[in-house]
Amino acid sequence: MGWKGSGFNFRKMEDNHIVKIFGMQGSWAGGSVCCETAIHFDFIPDLAGRSNDKTTYGSCIIRKRLSPKGEGDYHWPFGNKEEETIKSIHQIWKTFKTYGPSFYDDFDNFPIPFDSIKVQDLSDRNYKLLGKYHIHNHINFAWLLKEINQFIGNIESAKDFAEFGIQETIGHAHSMAKDNRGRIDQEYIEINRKRFEIG
């Protein structure tokens, strides 16, 4: 299917700047594995600072966990016998072929849907991309939208997301200070100020 990778992480580069990502993660309790679909972009590093040929789903903002029913959390068991593990592998493959494409297809027309998102949309803490993909970190998402808008030439929108991201960062720093004897993490603020610079 054109995917490349090793171990638990696989990628497929597309001509539309989208990097499709598939990954597996063992349960902390052992005995099972979960699988994640995700996307990133070929023009920026991921959240860990890695290039797109090394990124993993854990460093992606937009992702969705696979499930045999298409929704929710799911872990496939390894089983105590080889045939049980092989059965789980076949189930993962079937689930990936059934539900993976619908996730990736949602982003085939880049820069749609990102070019129509406005800063006001992010004021909703329950905002979901395309109405179905939950965003867990609004600061990181604002950074991503700043980068995308800058890449496609929407500089005013990029500036809007940069300003929003910095405001959110400062607010988050003050919130964290409550658990840190009132000390505001200035390094955290400065790191994010640099991330939100318009290049």
Secondary structure, 3 states (H helix, E strand, C coil): CCCEEECCEEEEECCCCEEEEEEEEECCCCCEEEEEEEEEECCCCCCCCCCCCCCCHHHCCEEEECCCCCCCCCCEECCCCHHHHHHHHHHHHHHHHHHHHHHHHCCCCCCCCHHHCCHHHHHCCCCEECCCEECCCHHHHHHHHHHHHHHCCCHHHHHHHHHHHHHHHHHHHHHHHCCCCCCCCHHHHHHHHHHCCCC
